[in-house]
Amino acid sequence: MAVKRATAEKKKVAKDDRYVCETCGLVVSVDEVCGCVDVCDIICCDQPMKRKEVKAKATKK
């Protein structure tokens, strides 16, 4: 039986994006985008990893 993917629009992977595995906690940082497809899933523990929002660093004045 075929598994249907969610129809929610996915963002393209970009340099410095971070992804986290909700099962084991592994964090992946994108250093270089492959460019082979528009959108791809980064898989860990047999589950797609979730994009982790990175907070902007505060600058000292």
Backbone torsions as a table, in degrees:
resi	resn	phi	psi	omega
1	MET	NA	131.8	-178.6
2	ALA	-76.9	142.4	178.1
3	VAL	-97.6	128.0	178.7
4	LYS	-88.2	137.1	177.2
5	ARG	-86.8	153.8	176.3
6	ALA	-61.6	146.2	-177.7
7	THR	-89.0	3.6	179.1
8	ALA	-62.1	140.3	-179.1
9	GLU	-70.4	131.7	178.1
10	LYS	-100.9	147.2	176.1
11	LYS	-83.8	151.2	176.1
12	LYS	-69.5	148.8	175.2
13	VAL	-71.9	135.2	-178.4
14	ALA	-130.3	158.7	178.4
15	LYS	-56.3	139.7	179.7
16	ASP	73.8	4.2	171.9
17	ASP	-65.4	150.6	176.0
18	ARG	-124.6	140.4	179.1
19	TYR	-126.0	142.4	-179.0
20	VAL	-124.6	140.9	175.4
21	CYS	-87.1	122.9	-178.9
22	GLU	-75.9	-9.4	179.0
23	THR	-90.6	-53.1	-174.8
24	CYS	-108.4	-13.2	177.8
25	GLY	89.5	2.6	178.4
26	LEU	-59.6	136.0	177.5
27	VAL	-114.8	132.2	179.6
28	VAL	-116.7	131.9	176.5
29	SER	-111.0	132.5	-178.1
30	VAL	-84.8	116.5	177.6
31	ASP	-93.2	-34.4	-178.2
32	GLU	-146.2	131.0	179.8
33	VAL	-83.9	132.4	-175.9
34	CYS	-71.8	-38.3	179.6
35	GLY	77.4	8.8	-177.0
36	CYS	-77.2	-26.3	177.9
37	VAL	-143.5	163.4	178.8
38	ASP	-66.8	-48.3	-177.2
39	VAL	-134.0	136.3	176.9
40	CYS	-138.0	155.7	176.7
41	ASP	-95.9	135.8	172.6
42	ILE	-99.5	118.7	-171.2
43	ILE	-105.3	136.1	172.7
44	CYS	-145.9	141.3	-179.4
45	CYS	52.7	37.1	179.0
46	ASP	62.1	20.0	179.1
47	GLN	-131.9	144.3	174.7
48	PRO	-63.9	136.3	178.4
49	MET	-76.5	150.7	-178.6
50	LYS	-97.1	140.3	176.9
51	ARG	-66.1	133.1	179.7
52	LYS	-104.5	123.4	178.2
53	GLU	-72.0	129.9	179.8
54	VAL	-100.4	125.7	178.9
55	LYS	-74.3	141.2	178.1
56	ALA	-67.8	139.9	179.3
57	LYS	-73.6	137.1	177.6
58	ALA	-76.8	140.9	179.4
59	THR	-99.7	139.3	178.6
60	LYS	-83.9	143.9	177.9
61	LYS	-112.2	NA	NA
